[in-house]
Amino acid sequence: MATTHRQTATLALAHALSAAERGLPVFPLSATKLPALRSPHHDEDPPVHCRGACGLPGHGVHDATTDPAAVRALFAAAPRATGYGIACGREPHRLIGIDLDIDTAHGNDSVAALQHLALQHLFTIPATVTVLTPSGGRHLWLTGPSGVSVPNSASRLAPGIDVRGAGGYLVGPGSVTTHGRYRLAPGTAHFAPAPCPRALLRLLTPPPRPHHATAGHATPDRQGQGLVQFVRAAHEGQRNTRLFWAACRAYEHGFGDALADALTDAAVGTGLTEQEARAAIASAARLTDPRRSL
């Protein structure tokens, strides 16, 4: 291992231990922002949906811990880790991450969109821990009340606003990725994560919608066809974004698998390859159902 990489790995461990001391469950990440430890079940067929009950490391966010000895052991098993993830939704903070992406090329201003939601629903965005991302976006750290589970979502609130809740994770400040370093925004290092405003919490935890199941799966209705049309209408530069958004909505409503082929055909019609389309849909499935990533 090169000296520079060794220093990066050492710093990643130091940052992770510091976060763990503050009660934030952590685990090692690679430079691609994915878990640095390979699943011990990667070659098992059929796939094993284990969340760490086997006692072995390599279960992604389910490895996250605040125990310093356990953190050191995880990083020792992942010597090429360059960062760390912070598990959301876990005690004591029950962290909720508001991920504000910046996409000036397509006119998406997620910061303005969040401010608009605040005005529309009468809440104030609190001063809280803020992490700047290498792409120019930011993560806002909020805390949720006990007994409330906030689901992960992508652009459901507004384009460019992703939410990390139960089963999700945030890249911790000090982490180094292939695109650069995550760092605390100036003036926010002394903050504790602020409680999520009640009005915003209601937006993050929408009531479940009834599903009309057939053979164990919900069946797409006109909303599903609307999602397909949404993908078909994509122009160059929006194809992946529209497909990913539509697939997330389909999986959130229980008919993602049933709609996957139609979404793929629609995306191919806009110029994506079938492989690219399938990969985007699979990413949406993993985001909306963390069990699929194990």
ZADO-1210 file (C-alpha; in nm, 4 decimals, padded with zeros to 6 digits):
<atoms>
<atom x="00.0000" y="00.0000" z="00.0000" code="MET" pos="1"/>
<atom x="00.1389" y="00.3378" z="-00.0979" code="ALA" pos="2"/>
<atom x="00.2240" y="00.5810" z="00.1801" code="THR" pos="3"/>
<atom x="-00.0453" y="00.8266" z="00.0661" code="THR" pos="4"/>
<atom x="-00.3118" y="00.5570" z="00.0703" code="HIS" pos="5"/>
<atom x="-00.1934" y="00.4345" z="00.4118" code="ARG" pos="6"/>
<atom x="-00.2288" y="00.7868" z="00.5463" code="GLN" pos="7"/>
<atom x="-00.5778" y="00.8156" z="00.3960" code="THR" pos="8"/>
<atom x="-00.6821" y="00.4863" z="00.5548" code="ALA" pos="9"/>
<atom x="-00.5407" y="00.5954" z="00.8912" code="THR" pos="10"/>
<atom x="-00.7260" y="00.9250" z="00.8750" code="LEU" pos="11"/>
<atom x="-01.0479" y="00.7457" z="00.7789" code="ALA" pos="12"/>
<atom x="-01.0195" y="00.5284" z="01.0887" code="LEU" pos="13"/>
<atom x="-00.9460" y="00.8320" z="01.3059" code="ALA" pos="14"/>
<atom x="-01.2524" y="01.0164" z="01.1747" code="HIS" pos="15"/>
<atom x="-01.4671" y="00.7061" z="01.2198" code="ALA" pos="16"/>
<atom x="-01.3527" y="00.6607" z="01.5801" code="LEU" pos="17"/>
<atom x="-01.4279" y="01.0263" z="01.6522" code="SER" pos="18"/>
<atom x="-01.7805" y="00.9843" z="01.5145" code="ALA" pos="19"/>
<atom x="-01.8314" y="00.6652" z="01.7131" code="ALA" pos="20"/>
<atom x="-01.7358" y="00.8495" z="02.0311" code="GLU" pos="21"/>
<atom x="-02.0274" y="01.0856" z="01.9627" code="ARG" pos="22"/>
<atom x="-02.2704" y="00.7939" z="01.9409" code="GLY" pos="23"/>
<atom x="-02.2773" y="00.7633" z="01.5613" code="LEU" pos="24"/>
<atom x="-02.2605" y="00.4005" z="01.4352" code="PRO" pos="25"/>
<atom x="-01.9908" y="00.3716" z="01.1677" code="VAL" pos="26"/>
<atom x="-01.8426" y="00.1213" z="00.9211" code="PHE" pos="27"/>
<atom x="-01.5663" y="00.1415" z="00.6538" code="PRO" pos="28"/>
<atom x="-01.6300" y="00.2634" z="00.2994" code="LEU" pos="29"/>
<atom x="-01.4265" y="00.2307" z="-00.0182" code="SER" pos="30"/>
<atom x="-01.3402" y="00.5219" z="-00.2459" code="ALA" pos="31"/>
<atom x="-01.6591" y="00.4456" z="-00.4426" code="THR" pos="32"/>
<atom x="-01.8704" y="00.5211" z="-00.1311" code="LYS" pos="33"/>
<atom x="-01.9731" y="00.1557" z="-00.1095" code="LEU" pos="34"/>
<atom x="-01.9058" y="-00.0748" z="00.1890" code="PRO" pos="35"/>
<atom x="-01.5376" y="-00.1665" z="00.1893" code="ALA" pos="36"/>
<atom x="-01.5924" y="-00.5225" z="00.3108" code="LEU" pos="37"/>
<atom x="-01.7221" y="-00.7874" z="00.0741" code="ARG" pos="38"/>
<atom x="-02.0264" y="-00.9826" z="00.1870" code="SER" pos="39"/>
<atom x="-01.9375" y="-01.3244" z="00.3302" code="PRO" pos="40"/>
<atom x="-02.2422" y="-01.4538" z="00.1395" code="HIS" pos="41"/>
<atom x="-02.1442" y="-01.3168" z="-00.2033" code="HIS" pos="42"/>
<atom x="-02.1065" y="-01.6605" z="-00.3662" code="ASP" pos="43"/>
<atom x="-02.4048" y="-01.8293" z="-00.2039" code="GLU" pos="44"/>
<atom x="-02.6955" y="-01.9389" z="-00.4223" code="ASP" pos="45"/>
<atom x="-02.9750" y="-01.8589" z="-00.3615" code="PRO" pos="46"/>
<atom x="-02.8796" y="-01.5192" z="-00.2116" code="PRO" pos="47"/>
<atom x="-02.8763" y="-01.5036" z="00.1668" code="VAL" pos="48"/>
<atom x="-03.0514" y="-01.2006" z="00.3194" code="HIS" pos="49"/>
<atom x="-02.8383" y="-01.1793" z="00.6324" code="CYS" pos="50"/>
<atom x="-02.8079" y="-00.8594" z="00.8362" code="ARG" pos="51"/>
<atom x="-02.5060" y="-00.9688" z="01.0338" code="GLY" pos="52"/>
<atom x="-02.6725" y="-01.2458" z="01.2330" code="ALA" pos="53"/>
<atom x="-02.3992" y="-01.4826" z="01.1111" code="CYS" pos="54"/>
<atom x="-02.1461" y="-01.2874" z="01.3180" code="GLY" pos="55"/>
<atom x="-01.9147" y="-01.2149" z="01.0242" code="LEU" pos="56"/>
<atom x="-01.8298" y="-00.8669" z="00.8906" code="PRO" pos="57"/>
<atom x="-01.9299" y="-00.7621" z="00.5414" code="GLY" pos="58"/>
<atom x="-02.2962" y="-00.6691" z="00.5833" code="HIS" pos="59"/>
<atom x="-02.2636" y="-00.3035" z="00.4897" code="GLY" pos="60"/>
<atom x="-02.4617" y="-00.0660" z="00.7048" code="VAL" pos="61"/>
<atom x="-02.5552" y="-00.3534" z="00.9355" code="HIS" pos="62"/>
<atom x="-02.1877" y="-00.3697" z="01.0451" code="ASP" pos="63"/>
<atom x="-02.2116" y="-00.0163" z="01.1837" code="ALA" pos="64"/>
<atom x="-02.1090" y="00.0137" z="01.5461" code="THR" pos="65"/>
<atom x="-02.0087" y="00.2685" z="01.8095" code="THR" pos="66"/>
<atom x="-01.7759" y="00.0270" z="01.9899" code="ASP" pos="67"/>
<atom x="-01.4147" y="00.1473" z="01.9349" code="PRO" pos="68"/>
<atom x="-01.2682" y="-00.2029" z="01.9379" code="ALA" pos="69"/>
<atom x="-01.5234" y="-00.3225" z="01.6837" code="ALA" pos="70"/>
<atom x="-01.4598" y="-00.0163" z="01.4646" code="VAL" pos="71"/>
<atom x="-01.0860" y="-00.0892" z="01.4677" code="ARG" pos="72"/>
<atom x="-01.1522" y="-00.4537" z="01.3791" code="ALA" pos="73"/>
<atom x="-01.3695" y="-00.3551" z="01.0820" code="LEU" pos="74"/>
<atom x="-01.1052" y="-00.1188" z="00.9472" code="PHE" pos="75"/>
<atom x="-00.8312" y="-00.3772" z="01.0049" code="ALA" pos="76"/>
<atom x="-01.0322" y="-00.6127" z="00.7833" code="ALA" pos="77"/>
<atom x="-01.0673" y="-00.3370" z="00.5206" code="ALA" pos="78"/>
<atom x="-00.7149" y="-00.1905" z="00.4879" code="PRO" pos="79"/>
<atom x="-00.8005" y="-00.0034" z="00.1681" code="ARG" pos="80"/>
<atom x="-01.0960" y="00.1830" z="00.3166" code="ALA" pos="81"/>
<atom x="-01.0743" y="00.5562" z="00.2466" code="THR" pos="82"/>
<atom x="-01.3820" y="00.6690" z="00.4349" code="GLY" pos="83"/>
<atom x="-01.6639" y="00.5658" z="00.6616" code="TYR" pos="84"/>
<atom x="-02.0391" y="00.5480" z="00.6544" code="GLY" pos="85"/>
<atom x="-02.2716" y="00.6600" z="00.9318" code="ILE" pos="86"/>
<atom x="-02.5821" y="00.4466" z="00.9777" code="ALA" pos="87"/>
<atom x="-02.9048" y="00.6475" z="00.9822" code="CYS" pos="88"/>
<atom x="-03.2090" y="00.5735" z="01.1922" code="GLY" pos="89"/>
<atom x="-03.0106" y="00.4141" z="01.4740" code="ARG" pos="90"/>
<atom x="-03.0094" y="00.5041" z="01.8412" code="GLU" pos="91"/>
<atom x="-02.9223" y="00.7306" z="02.0116" code="PRO" pos="92"/>
<atom x="-02.9453" y="01.0032" z="01.7441" code="HIS" pos="93"/>
<atom x="-03.1854" y="00.8320" z="01.4977" code="ARG" pos="94"/>
<atom x="-03.0082" y="01.0283" z="01.2256" code="LEU" pos="95"/>
<atom x="-03.1975" y="01.1489" z="00.9181" code="ILE" pos="96"/>
<atom x="-02.9857" y="01.2680" z="00.6267" code="GLY" pos="97"/>
<atom x="-03.1183" y="01.5248" z="00.3797" code="ILE" pos="98"/>
<atom x="-02.8969" y="01.4955" z="00.0724" code="ASP" pos="99"/>
<atom x="-02.9142" y="01.8084" z="-00.1438" code="LEU" pos="100"/>
<atom x="-02.7632" y="01.7413" z="-00.4854" code="ASP" pos="101"/>
<atom x="-02.6528" y="02.0206" z="-00.7160" code="ILE" pos="102"/>
<atom x="-02.7339" y="01.9697" z="-01.0846" code="ASP" pos="103"/>
<atom x="-02.6895" y="02.3062" z="-01.2543" code="THR" pos="104"/>
<atom x="-02.6696" y="02.1399" z="-01.5961" code="ALA" pos="105"/>
<atom x="-03.0382" y="02.0478" z="-01.5742" code="HIS" pos="106"/>
<atom x="-03.1524" y="02.3441" z="-01.3682" code="GLY" pos="107"/>
<atom x="-03.2128" y="02.1493" z="-01.0461" code="ASN" pos="108"/>
<atom x="-03.1596" y="02.3640" z="-00.7363" code="ASP" pos="109"/>
<atom x="-03.2314" y="02.1329" z="-00.4447" code="SER" pos="110"/>
<atom x="-03.1454" y="02.3988" z="-00.1850" code="VAL" pos="111"/>
<atom x="-03.4084" y="02.6326" z="-00.3306" code="ALA" pos="112"/>
<atom x="-03.6514" y="02.3401" z="-00.3534" code="ALA" pos="113"/>
<atom x="-03.6076" y="02.2655" z="00.0180" code="LEU" pos="114"/>
<atom x="-03.6585" y="02.6324" z="00.1028" code="GLN" pos="115"/>
<atom x="-03.9769" y="02.6314" z="-00.1061" code="HIS" pos="116"/>
<atom x="-04.1032" y="02.3262" z="00.0843" code="LEU" pos="117"/>
<atom x="-04.0268" y="02.5052" z="00.4113" code="ALA" pos="118"/>
<atom x="-04.2353" y="02.8052" z="00.3060" code="LEU" pos="119"/>
<atom x="-04.5141" y="02.5909" z="00.1682" code="GLN" pos="120"/>
<atom x="-04.5430" y="02.3680" z="00.4766" code="HIS" pos="121"/>
<atom x="-04.4554" y="02.6306" z="00.7383" code="LEU" pos="122"/>
<atom x="-04.1345" y="02.4965" z="00.8896" code="PHE" pos="123"/>
<atom x="-03.7898" y="02.6430" z="00.9426" code="THR" pos="124"/>
<atom x="-03.4759" y="02.4648" z="00.8276" code="ILE" pos="125"/>
<atom x="-03.2763" y="02.4453" z="01.1522" code="PRO" pos="126"/>
<atom x="-02.9087" y="02.5205" z="01.2002" code="ALA" pos="127"/>
<atom x="-02.7481" y="02.1784" z="01.2105" code="THR" pos="128"/>
<atom x="-02.4449" y="01.9722" z="01.1149" code="VAL" pos="129"/>
<atom x="-02.3846" y="02.0212" z="00.7423" code="THR" pos="130"/>
<atom x="-02.1428" y="01.8203" z="00.5315" code="VAL" pos="131"/>
<atom x="-02.0188" y="01.9503" z="00.1966" code="LEU" pos="132"/>
<atom x="-01.9838" y="01.6879" z="-00.0766" code="THR" pos="133"/>
<atom x="-01.7177" y="01.6830" z="-00.3519" code="PRO" pos="134"/>
<atom x="-01.9849" y="01.7460" z="-00.6175" code="SER" pos="135"/>
<atom x="-02.0911" y="02.0731" z="-00.4543" code="GLY" pos="136"/>
<atom x="-02.3945" y="01.9349" z="-00.2742" code="GLY" pos="137"/>
<atom x="-02.4532" y="01.9119" z="00.0983" code="ARG" pos="138"/>
<atom x="-02.5882" y="01.6762" z="00.3621" code="HIS" pos="139"/>
<atom x="-02.8034" y="01.8121" z="00.6432" code="LEU" pos="140"/>
<atom x="-02.8060" y="01.6020" z="00.9607" code="TRP" pos="141"/>
<atom x="-03.1335" y="01.5882" z="01.1524" code="LEU" pos="142"/>
<atom x="-03.2613" y="01.3654" z="01.4313" code="THR" pos="143"/>
<atom x="-03.5911" y="01.1817" z="01.4418" code="GLY" pos="144"/>
<atom x="-03.8188" y="01.0965" z="01.7327" code="PRO" pos="145"/>
<atom x="-03.8155" y="00.7538" z="01.8932" code="SER" pos="146"/>
<atom x="-04.0500" y="00.5049" z="01.7322" code="GLY" pos="147"/>
<atom x="-04.0617" y="00.6799" z="01.3934" code="VAL" pos="148"/>
<atom x="-03.8942" y="00.5073" z="01.0978" code="SER" pos="149"/>
<atom x="-03.8043" y="00.7363" z="00.8079" code="VAL" pos="150"/>
<atom x="-03.7684" y="00.5500" z="00.4756" code="PRO" pos="151"/>
<atom x="-03.4956" y="00.6130" z="00.2208" code="ASN" pos="152"/>
<atom x="-03.6074" y="00.7980" z="-00.0898" code="SER" pos="153"/>
<atom x="-03.4616" y="00.9585" z="-00.4011" code="ALA" pos="154"/>
<atom x="-03.6083" y="01.2836" z="-00.5378" code="SER" pos="155"/>
<atom x="-03.9509" y="01.2044" z="-00.3915" code="ARG" pos="156"/>
<atom x="-03.9732" y="01.5374" z="-00.2075" code="LEU" pos="157"/>
<atom x="-03.8334" y="01.7301" z="-00.5037" code="ALA" pos="158"/>
<atom x="-03.5738" y="01.6723" z="-00.7772" code="PRO" pos="159"/>
<atom x="-03.2281" y="01.6459" z="-00.6245" code="GLY" pos="160"/>
<atom x="-03.3448" y="01.5925" z="-00.2643" code="ILE" pos="161"/>
<atom x="-03.2617" y="01.2427" z="-00.1417" code="ASP" pos="162"/>
<atom x="-03.3391" y="01.1167" z="00.2078" code="VAL" pos="163"/>
<atom x="-03.1348" y="00.8712" z="00.4099" code="ARG" pos="164"/>
<atom x="-03.3262" y="00.7020" z="00.6891" code="GLY" pos="165"/>
<atom x="-03.3604" y="00.3539" z="00.8360" code="ALA" pos="166"/>
<atom x="-03.1298" y="00.1115" z="00.6551" code="GLY" pos="167"/>
<atom x="-02.9434" y="00.3938" z="00.4798" code="GLY" pos="168"/>
<atom x="-02.6167" y="00.5699" z="00.5499" code="TYR" pos="169"/>
<atom x="-02.4330" y="00.8967" z="00.4985" code="LEU" pos="170"/>
<atom x="-02.0699" y="00.9366" z="00.3969" code="VAL" pos="171"/>
<atom x="-01.8949" y="01.0807" z="00.7037" code="GLY" pos="172"/>
<atom x="-01.6966" y="01.4060" z="00.6949" code="PRO" pos="173"/>
<atom x="-01.3253" y="01.3437" z="00.6410" code="GLY" pos="174"/>
<atom x="-01.3938" y="01.0563" z="00.3999" code="SER" pos="175"/>
<atom x="-01.2049" y="01.0563" z="00.0700" code="VAL" pos="176"/>
<atom x="-01.3718" y="00.9262" z="-00.2457" code="THR" pos="177"/>
<atom x="-01.2777" y="00.9070" z="-00.6110" code="THR" pos="178"/>
<atom x="-01.4418" y="01.2489" z="-00.6558" code="HIS" pos="179"/>
<atom x="-01.2843" y="01.4212" z="-00.3557" code="GLY" pos="180"/>
<atom x="-01.3215" y="01.4740" z="00.0182" code="ARG" pos="181"/>
<atom x="-01.6331" y="01.5180" z="00.2307" code="TYR" pos="182"/>
<atom x="-01.5912" y="01.7971" z="00.4843" code="ARG" pos="183"/>
<atom x="-01.7888" y="01.9839" z="00.7451" code="LEU" pos="184"/>
<atom x="-01.9315" y="02.3147" z="00.6302" code="ALA" pos="185"/>
<atom x="-01.7625" y="02.6123" z="00.7997" code="PRO" pos="186"/>
<atom x="-01.9410" y="02.7165" z="01.1161" code="GLY" pos="187"/>
<atom x="-02.1331" y="02.3906" z="01.1658" code="THR" pos="188"/>
<atom x="-01.8734" y="02.1719" z="01.3363" code="ALA" pos="189"/>
<atom x="-01.9921" y="02.2739" z="01.6846" code="HIS" pos="190"/>
<atom x="-02.3577" y="02.1939" z="01.6117" code="PHE" pos="191"/>
<atom x="-02.5352" y="01.8826" z="01.7290" code="ALA" pos="192"/>
<atom x="-02.7788" y="01.7304" z="01.4770" code="PRO" pos="193"/>
<atom x="-03.0998" y="01.9327" z="01.5096" code="ALA" pos="194"/>
<atom x="-03.4426" y="01.7743" z="01.5621" code="PRO" pos="195"/>
<atom x="-03.6324" y="01.7328" z="01.2374" code="CYS" pos="196"/>
<atom x="-03.9180" y="01.9861" z="01.2164" code="PRO" pos="197"/>
<atom x="-04.2540" y="01.8121" z="01.2589" code="ARG" pos="198"/>
<atom x="-04.3914" y="01.9381" z="00.9291" code="ALA" pos="199"/>
<atom x="-04.0853" y="01.8095" z="00.7437" code="LEU" pos="200"/>
<atom x="-04.1065" y="01.4780" z="00.9304" code="LEU" pos="201"/>
<atom x="-04.4630" y="01.4362" z="00.8029" code="ARG" pos="202"/>
<atom x="-04.3350" y="01.4821" z="00.4479" code="LEU" pos="203"/>
<atom x="-04.0626" y="01.2234" z="00.5082" code="LEU" pos="204"/>
<atom x="-04.3002" y="00.9625" z="00.6478" code="THR" pos="205"/>
<atom x="-04.6005" y="00.9535" z="00.4122" code="PRO" pos="206"/>
<atom x="-04.8834" y="00.7173" z="00.5088" code="PRO" pos="207"/>
<atom x="-04.8608" y="00.3788" z="00.3382" code="PRO" pos="208"/>
<atom x="-05.0721" y="00.3415" z="00.0298" code="ARG" pos="209"/>
<atom x="-05.2883" y="00.0325" z="-00.0169" code="PRO" pos="210"/>
<atom x="-05.1452" y="-00.2225" z="-00.2567" code="HIS" pos="211"/>
<atom x="-05.3572" y="-00.4459" z="-00.4787" code="HIS" pos="212"/>
<atom x="-05.1495" y="-00.7613" z="-00.4654" code="ALA" pos="213"/>
<atom x="-05.1579" y="-01.0488" z="-00.7100" code="THR" pos="214"/>
<atom x="-04.9486" y="-01.3586" z="-00.6344" code="ALA" pos="215"/>
<atom x="-04.7571" y="-01.1690" z="-00.3733" code="GLY" pos="216"/>
<atom x="-04.6789" y="-00.8630" z="-00.5873" code="HIS" pos="217"/>
<atom x="-04.8581" y="-00.5338" z="-00.6386" code="ALA" pos="218"/>
<atom x="-04.9865" y="-00.4762" z="-00.9904" code="THR" pos="219"/>
<atom x="-04.8999" y="-00.1531" z="-01.1750" code="PRO" pos="220"/>
<atom x="-05.2016" y="00.0565" z="-01.2646" code="ASP" pos="221"/>
<atom x="-05.2332" y="00.3814" z="-01.4565" code="ARG" pos="222"/>
<atom x="-04.9683" y="00.5324" z="-01.2300" code="GLN" pos="223"/>
<atom x="-04.7273" y="00.2682" z="-01.3563" code="GLY" pos="224"/>
<atom x="-04.8075" y="00.3575" z="-01.7146" code="GLN" pos="225"/>
<atom x="-04.7557" y="00.7218" z="-01.6265" code="GLY" pos="226"/>
<atom x="-04.4059" y="00.6386" z="-01.5017" code="LEU" pos="227"/>
<atom x="-04.3306" y="00.4581" z="-01.8284" code="VAL" pos="228"/>
<atom x="-04.4462" y="00.7616" z="-02.0269" code="GLN" pos="229"/>
<atom x="-04.2331" y="00.9840" z="-01.8029" code="PHE" pos="230"/>
<atom x="-03.9257" y="00.7817" z="-01.9012" code="VAL" pos="231"/>
<atom x="-04.0191" y="00.7766" z="-02.2706" code="ARG" pos="232"/>
<atom x="-04.0345" y="01.1573" z="-02.2720" code="ALA" pos="233"/>
<atom x="-03.6746" y="01.1934" z="-02.1494" code="ALA" pos="234"/>
<atom x="-03.4311" y="01.3935" z="-02.3588" code="HIS" pos="235"/>
<atom x="-03.0553" y="01.3416" z="-02.3738" code="GLU" pos="236"/>
<atom x="-02.9044" y="01.4414" z="-02.0406" code="GLY" pos="237"/>
<atom x="-03.2158" y="01.3407" z="-01.8420" code="GLN" pos="238"/>
<atom x="-03.2500" y="00.9756" z="-01.9376" code="ARG" pos="239"/>
<atom x="-03.0741" y="00.8190" z="-01.6380" code="ASN" pos="240"/>
<atom x="-03.2255" y="01.0680" z="-01.3948" code="THR" pos="241"/>
<atom x="-03.5816" y="01.0123" z="-01.5173" code="ARG" pos="242"/>
<atom x="-03.5428" y="00.6344" z="-01.5270" code="LEU" pos="243"/>
<atom x="-03.3975" y="00.6197" z="-01.1757" code="PHE" pos="244"/>
<atom x="-03.6703" y="00.8482" z="-01.0392" code="TRP" pos="245"/>
<atom x="-03.9476" y="00.6461" z="-01.2032" code="ALA" pos="246"/>
<atom x="-03.8028" y="00.3152" z="-01.0841" code="ALA" pos="247"/>
<atom x="-03.7785" y="00.4460" z="-00.7268" code="CYS" pos="248"/>
<atom x="-04.1444" y="00.5464" z="-00.7358" code="ARG" pos="249"/>
<atom x="-04.2439" y="00.2066" z="-00.8741" code="ALA" pos="250"/>
<atom x="-04.0550" y="00.0169" z="-00.6041" code="TYR" pos="251"/>
<atom x="-04.1867" y="00.2432" z="-00.3300" code="GLU" pos="252"/>
<atom x="-04.5417" y="00.1579" z="-00.4402" code="HIS" pos="253"/>
<atom x="-04.4755" y="-00.2135" z="-00.4600" code="GLY" pos="254"/>
<atom x="-04.4751" y="-00.2823" z="-00.8353" code="PHE" pos="255"/>
<atom x="-04.1110" y="-00.2165" z="-00.9270" code="GLY" pos="256"/>
<atom x="-04.0360" y="-00.5725" z="-01.0387" code="ASP" pos="257"/>
<atom x="-04.3586" y="-00.5894" z="-01.2392" code="ALA" pos="258"/>
<atom x="-04.2777" y="-00.2623" z="-01.4178" code="LEU" pos="259"/>
<atom x="-03.9045" y="-00.3217" z="-01.4688" code="ALA" pos="260"/>
<atom x="-03.9312" y="-00.4605" z="-01.8238" code="ASP" pos="261"/>
<atom x="-04.1590" y="-00.1780" z="-01.9397" code="ALA" pos="262"/>
<atom x="-03.9279" y="00.0821" z="-01.7870" code="LEU" pos="263"/>
<atom x="-03.6301" y="-00.0844" z="-01.9528" code="THR" pos="264"/>
<atom x="-03.7988" y="-00.0808" z="-02.2954" code="ASP" pos="265"/>
<atom x="-03.8910" y="00.2860" z="-02.2494" code="ALA" pos="266"/>
<atom x="-03.5351" y="00.3774" z="-02.1508" code="ALA" pos="267"/>
<atom x="-03.3850" y="00.1863" z="-02.4431" code="VAL" pos="268"/>
<atom x="-03.6191" y="00.3820" z="-02.6688" code="GLY" pos="269"/>
<atom x="-03.4594" y="00.7067" z="-02.5459" code="THR" pos="270"/>
<atom x="-03.1062" y="00.5891" z="-02.6264" code="GLY" pos="271"/>
<atom x="-02.9847" y="00.4043" z="-02.3164" code="LEU" pos="272"/>
<atom x="-02.8509" y="00.0530" z="-02.3571" code="THR" pos="273"/>
<atom x="-03.0408" y="-00.2302" z="-02.1910" code="GLU" pos="274"/>
<atom x="-02.7458" y="-00.2849" z="-01.9552" code="GLN" pos="275"/>
<atom x="-02.7498" y="00.0819" z="-01.8488" code="GLU" pos="276"/>
<atom x="-03.1260" y="00.0725" z="-01.7958" code="ALA" pos="277"/>
<atom x="-03.1172" y="-00.2491" z="-01.5924" code="ARG" pos="278"/>
<atom x="-02.8352" y="-00.1102" z="-01.3772" code="ALA" pos="279"/>
<atom x="-03.0312" y="00.2087" z="-01.2994" code="ALA" pos="280"/>
<atom x="-03.3427" y="00.0080" z="-01.2090" code="ILE" pos="281"/>
<atom x="-03.1391" y="-00.2242" z="-00.9879" code="ALA" pos="282"/>
<atom x="-02.9914" y="00.0783" z="-00.8083" code="SER" pos="283"/>
<atom x="-03.3425" y="00.2098" z="-00.7449" code="ALA" pos="284"/>
<atom x="-03.4472" y="-00.1279" z="-00.6063" code="ALA" pos="285"/>
<atom x="-03.1502" y="-00.1363" z="-00.3682" code="ARG" pos="286"/>
<atom x="-03.2146" y="00.2171" z="-00.2465" code="LEU" pos="287"/>
<atom x="-03.5831" y="00.1640" z="-00.1719" code="THR" pos="288"/>
<atom x="-03.5326" y="-00.1853" z="-00.0248" code="ASP" pos="289"/>
<atom x="-03.1960" y="-00.2098" z="00.1577" code="PRO" pos="290"/>
<atom x="-03.2346" y="-00.5888" z="00.1889" code="ARG" pos="291"/>
<atom x="-03.1604" y="-00.6206" z="-00.1839" code="ARG" pos="292"/>
<atom x="-02.8071" y="-00.4835" z="-00.1350" code="SER" pos="293"/>
<atom x="-02.7049" y="-00.7552" z="00.1108" code="LEU" pos="294"/>
</atoms>
